[in-house]
Amino acid sequence: MIGVRALDNVPQLKGTGMMNERAHIRFTEHTFSIIATTMMATALLCPLSLAGYITKADAEARIVAYKKRGTGDYQNFLKNWDELRNPVLFALIQSSAQYDALFHPAAVMGNNRPFAPDAGIYEKEWILVVARVMPAPDNMDKVFEVEQITEREKELIFHYRYTVPNIKATFIVKNFLAVRIPRLDCEKVTFFENGKLIGKLKLTAGQWSVPASAPEPNSSTRQ
């Protein structure tokens, strides 16, 4: 104990027992005063030191509104890709041509759902997509969840959560998360899964998906 060690160093005092007792009391009060002052100073300095890790860019990040779409909103399926080389497919869809490069129509008799979003949405919106191959979950729409989407200095930052299906499925599926966001003046997109950097898209270099897909950025073949 700090107080005990400090008291062990008290010099022998001469005088009556009452005088020694008073001296001990004064020394103890002084010792704990020093300890309390040190603790208060440490408590004040800690927040200041942590504040150094909050950069100006972090403080200026802007929250981006989004709307999550369901995996069954449209009659289509996600294309195949080499999941061994790229465990996570990620993309920023900016046109109907890009959407058609990732999602292929799959007509179902008696189903009146559209095959894809209306081409006109890309005048005001984009679609962020991440996908994985996984054991078939009980609920496709619960595996991925958006944590936060922000924008700063022309960089779009997408944080999402992925929960590995805890089941012993007899087959695997291609599952995905798709969210609609407003069009932004961005040069790159950064993806974080469960806090871990997954990858980046360099929009200024024409990169809109990983792995790369065929359509040119912002081209359109469907009206």
N, C-alpha and C positions, 0 to 999 in steps of 0.2 A: 504494500500500500504506500502511496506517495506520502501521506501524512505521517505514517509510522517511520519511514526512512528519514524524513526530515527531522523528526523529533529525536531520533537516535544520535543526531549530530549536535544536539544542544549541549553547550559547555556546562560544566559543573558550576552552579551558582552558590555563592556564599551567603549566609544569612539564615534567618529563621525559615521554618517550613512554609509559613504563610507567604513570605517573600518569594520563595522558590515557586510556589504554586501560581502566584500572580505572574511571574516571569514566564512560566510555561504557557499560561493562558494567552498572554500578549503575543508570544512567539507563534502559537498555533493559529491565532486570528490573523497574524501577518502572513503566515504560510498559505492559508486557505484564500486570503485575499489575492495573493499572487497567482494561485491556481485558477481562481475564478476569472481574473483579468485575462489570463492566457487563453482560457476556453472561450471567452467572449470574443477576443480578437480573432481566434481561429474560425469561429462561426461566421464572423463578418467577412473574412477573407475568402472563405470557400465559395460563396456565390459569385464573388468577383472573379475568381479563377475559372469557374465553370462558364461564366459569361464570355470568356475568351474563345470558347469553342463555337459560339453562335456567330456565324459570319454575316456580313451585310447581305449577301445573296440569300441566305436562309430567311432573314427578316423581311426581305422584299418579295418572297415567293407568293404567288397568287393562287388561291384555291380555284380549281376549274370545276364547273358544274358538269354532271354526267347523268346518263340514264342507262341502266343496265338492261339488256335485252335477254329474253329467255332463249334457251337452246332450241325450243320448239316453235318459235315465232314464225319461222318460214319453212317451206318445204324444200330443204336442201341438206347437203352433207358436206363436211369439211374434206378437202382434198387429202390425198396421202402425201407423206413426206418421210424422209429418212430420220426417224426419231432416235436412232442410235447415234447419229452424227449431231443432230440438233434435238435434244430432248424436249425443248420448248420452242414452239413456233410462235413468233410475235410479229405484229404488223400494225401499220397505221393506214387504214383504207381511206383513200381520198376521192375515189371515183367508182362508178358501177363496173368498169372494166377490171379494176383491181379486186372488187368484191367477187366478180365472176371467176377470177383466177384462183381464189381460195375456196369458194363455196360453189358446188355444182347442184343443179336442180334435181329433185327427186320427187316426181309426181306420185301422189297417193290417191287412189280412187275414192271419191266422195269427200275429199278434203279441199276446201276452198281457200286455204291460206296462200298468200303470195309466195313466189319462189325467192324473192329478194326485196330489200327496201326499194322504195321508189327512187329513181335516178335523180330526182330533183333535190333530195336531201343534202347532196354533196355541195350544193351552193352555199349552205349554211353550217353543215355538220361534217364531222369525220367519225370514223369508227375505229376504236382501239381493239385489237384482238390478241389474246394469248391462248395457246392450246397445248394439250399433252395427250399422249396415248396412255391409257390406264385401265385397270380392271373396272368393269362396268359397275358404277355406283348405284345405290338405291335412288338417289335424286341427282340428276345431272347438274342442276342449277345450284346446288349447295357446295360443290367442290371448290369453286373459285368465288372469292368475294373481293370487292374493291375496298382498299384501305384508304387511299387518298390519291388524288390527281392534282398536281400543281404545275405552275409555269413560272419560270424566271429566266430572264436574259435570253429569250428565244429558245429555251429548252423546256420541253414537256416531260414531266417526271411522273411515272405511273407506278404506284405501290399497290400490290394486291396480295392476297393471302391464298395459298393453295393447301388444301387438306387432303392428304393421301387417303383414298377410300380404304376403310378398315374392314374389308370383306374378302371372301374367297370366291370371287366370281369365276364362272366357267368360260368367260370370253372377255375380250378387251374392246374398248371403244376409243374413238377420238373425241375428246371433250374439249370445250372451249369457253372462254369468257369474252363477251363482246359488249362494249359500252360506247354509247354515242356521246360525243362532246362537241362544243362549238368549234368552228374553224378558227385557227389561231395563226399568228405570224411566228412560226417556229422553224428552227434550222435542224433540230435533232430531237429524238425521243429516247428517254432512258427508262428501262423496265427493271423493277425490283420485285422479286418473289420472296415473301416471308423475310423481307429485309435484306436479301442477298441480290447483288447486281446480276441480272440475267444477260443483258446486252443492250446495245444502242443502235438506233437507226439514224443515219446521216442523210437527212432529207435533201440537203443542198447538193449531195452527190447522186441523187436519184434513188436512194435506197429506201424502200417502203416496207420490206418484209424480210425476215430471216426464218428459213432459208429463202433465197431470192426467188421471185415469181416473174412471169413473163411480161405483163403489161407495163408500159411506160408510165411514169408518174403523171397522174391527173388526166390520162387518156380515158376515153369513154366509147364503148361499142354498143351500149344499150340505152335507150331513151325511155 
